[in-house]
């Protein structure tokens, strides 16, 4: 993930997320985080997570620029074990989510946990996965990053999955010299994050709207903001529709299945598969959208 400019990615079934810019033939994905949210990493056993990481390292060889392994866990010892494993199989980086049962309550507690994990893979770039809506850990990233490389020399960036654009903006503004990666994770607000300096994205919608997001990125880079907004608004229109129906990991996998034609399989309990009613309505809505490129 380090040093690749404007990229975006997707939460892949059985993995976690990704980036973009032409790796797998005509796919827009160029990097892959494994065992993240959409991949239900925290619902898998340690052995399953290792097996998936190894398989993605094998499948991504000479096809992906980056394979980032999410190694976060409720147990520090398990997280450290996964970090060592990721380093041993040659991962491009590791990412860690904040523990969410016994939660860190301040910067020092969170940083202490992250440092203990990062130290088990001392030659591997390290990323913090900030997703407070799921972890309940609302420590501002701006605060966490202050002097972070003194504690974690391998720190490379953040997957910022929060709607607090003020926090993101302060992170970017205060750490410009550090050249950290700020990968945005709220897909329906990506254009806003790009405008304040995010240099990439990771999200689940890029599994089925990846090419449309690429077109939005191209329009933003021109810059043709009016065209970029059209793509963002239409993505938001679809997401707003499915969120009202009830939209989570299981429903995301259902959309990925009917768009790609590749069965993504059921989620793991306590999540349950999307209903046939949801699938029919989501498919009809997606097919009804008229995109600026006419596709």
Secondary structure by P-SEA (a helix, b strand, c coil): cccccbbbbbbccccccccccccccccccccccccccccccccccaaaaaaaaaaaaaaacccccbbbbbcccccaaaaaaaaaaaaaacccbbbbccccccccccaaaaaaaaaaaaaacccbbbbbbbbccccccccccccccccccccccccccccccccaaaaaaaaaaaccccbbbbbbccccaaaaaaaaccccccccccccaaaaaaaaaaaaaacaaaaaaaaaaaaaaaaaaaaaacccaaaaaaaaaaaccccccccccccccccaaaaaaaaaaaaaccccccc
